[in-house]
């Protein structure tokens, strides 16, 4: 696979083995009683377990530690966003990713959530934040596209831009933020890339964003950002109380 | 692996219009070569249609590919040939609905 942009000091090209990110931004839909009941919730949990048995990773954490936790985890974003949760799985292949989203939708996910699925292969390897392993109870999902200005820039201008952004990414890592590499979305989205972070606090994400603004990150990109609190996916697929 | 549909919306980026005709033709030839390779690999192009009247993209192009991987390979070949740098785009991929005609 040709990388959309080259590796940098912070980011190394990844050997993907064909694996595929399955990221999502989902909003719980208001439903009449019984539309999403215990039966749908049970079916959905069964499919999630089956996907894991098929080699899926079920959280951003698992991208750093594949054996860390079997339980699917997402980020609770409803306090700040239109989406109630964002999250990411990793499937063994692009085909498996696409088929898996259909299986989930048909098992009841489509009743519970209105979802933007974002699929694509890994380009860069994970980057571990500096410092002691702390409680990374916050998450961050960045979706971005290279804008017309980037597209019209010369190769040298883009390289200089990458080097400047790398200063900001080094700042992120120094804040203890874990960066789950970079994934390519452009084959099946209007977004070109996804970036997923585990962060120690909301404040650390905010400070990091100030660093990216100082590095003029956004002169060449149009982006959408989500921040959220780590939470089990199971909390979002419980049926509404009667 | 299952056959999938791939829907590609595009419009030229502003700096495309500043290229001379020979350079534009050379790019289009490269992209056509990539499309031919995808056809030879089992993809089929249903067509390319003008849609500027209804939205901000200029064209929509629809392909069938033998797999999601084949769709990605097609797109990857185009982007490696500067297609995405000269065209704004949005893409969709989808599996056929079981039992649909």
Contacts between the chains, C-beta under 8 A, distances in Angstrom:
chain1	res1	chain2	res2	distance
A	1	B	76	5.9
A	2	B	76	6.1
A	2	B	79	7.0
A	2	B	80	4.1
A	4	B	79	6.7
A	4	B	84	7.7
A	18	B	69	7.4
A	93	B	1	8.0
A	93	B	68	7.8
A	93	B	69	7.0
A	94	B	67	7.7
A	94	B	68	4.0
A	94	B	69	5.2
A	94	B	72	5.7
A	95	B	1	4.4
A	95	B	2	6.7
A	95	B	67	5.4
A	95	B	68	4.7
A	95	B	69	6.3
A	97	B	68	7.4
A	98	B	2	7.9
A	98	B	4	6.7
A	98	B	68	4.9
A	98	B	93	6.4
A	98	B	94	7.9
A	98	B	95	5.9
A	99	B	2	6.6
A	99	B	95	6.6
A	102	B	95	5.7
A	119	B	93	7.5
A	121	B	72	7.3
A	146	B	84	7.7
A	146	B	85	7.9
A	148	B	13	5.1
A	148	B	14	5.6
A	148	B	15	7.3
A	148	B	88	7.3
A	151	B	13	5.2
A	151	B	15	6.9
A	151	B	84	7.5
A	151	B	85	4.5
A	151	B	86	7.1
A	152	B	13	7.1
A	152	B	14	7.3
A	152	B	15	4.2
A	186	B	75	7.0
A	186	B	79	6.9
A	186	B	84	6.7
A	186	B	89	7.5
A	186	B	91	6.8
A	187	B	71	6.3
A	187	B	72	4.7
A	187	B	75	4.1
A	187	B	76	7.2
A	187	B	91	5.8
A	187	B	93	7.1
A	188	B	6	7.9
A	188	B	71	7.6
A	188	B	91	5.3
A	188	B	92	6.3
A	188	B	93	4.2
A	189	B	90	7.1
A	189	B	91	6.4
A	189	B	92	8.0
A	190	B	89	7.4
A	190	B	90	3.7
A	190	B	91	7.6
A	192	B	84	7.6
